[in-house]
Amino acid sequence: MDLKFGDIQETALIPLAIKASETARPNARIIDRKAKEIIDTLGVDVSKFDPFLSHEGVVARTIMFRDELKRLVGKYPEGLYINLGCGFDDKFSQVDNGKLTWFDVDLPDQIAVRRKVYEDRERCTMLAGSALDGAWTKELPKNDMTIVIMEGVLEYFSKDQVKTCLKMLCDSFAHGYLLAELHSPILEKHGKFHDAVKNTNANFGWGTRSGKEYLALEPRLNYVSEKSYNDEMKKYSIRGKLFAIIGKNLNNRLAVFRW
């Protein structure tokens, strides 16, 4: 694996480090051997990207996105699935049913680095593209249903960028679902205190109190559901339960939309 520490954006190191350390635990709640392989190959200390609350949050969102995706795969077994802003994430292996078509999409520099650790697989293809420009969507096969996953992406977008992205998706695909990670206005204003992101140069973008705020940006969008990561985190520890109470409206959420 020809991968160096500088190849990876710092924000991508956070979920990688957390998934790797969770995978190494005796009773791991999620298994991501590729993440562990990447972190082991880098051979650097990434503990600053793996504090407790971020660790529990990434584990929770991984489980929640996986379960929601499995539900949709059951409903649309031959659908078109797009992990937009994929980074090093490998949701395909978590939910593949042997029938769906999957694309891992990210900016050209990220896809170039991703190709150092992944290869295209049957029905799973890497593709360079932007969440703000739909040119890449013309390369995709036609399908009656498209499911787009945006985990850890929209939280770094401004309100105008979110609007551009939503319009692009609705313009590009006749029917679809969007699984989106959302964050609060408090995190937008005070992101420098985030226990893991404060160790990077990244800044949080537009925060919302509810996913319903997205509907004003794109009239074709319908709100389906929304769930806080607290709902998963509180299952595993006293600290998780306490944060669910104290930080009731602070945690990120998985929101589902349809058009």
Buried (B, 14 or more C-beta within 10 A) or exposed (E): EEBEEEBBBBBBBBBBBBBBBBBEEEEBBBBBEBBBBBBEBBEEEBEBBBBEBBBBBBBBBBBBBBEBBEEBBEEBEEBBBBBBBBBBBBBBEBBBEEEBBBBBBBEEEBBEBBEEBBEEEEBBBBBBBBBEEBEBBEEBEEBEBBBBBBBBBBBBBEBEBBBBBBBBBBEBBEEBBBBBBBBBBBBBEEBEEBBBBEBBEBEBBBBBEEBEBBBEBBEBBEBBEBBBBBBBBBBEEEEBBEBBEEBEEBBBBBBBBBB
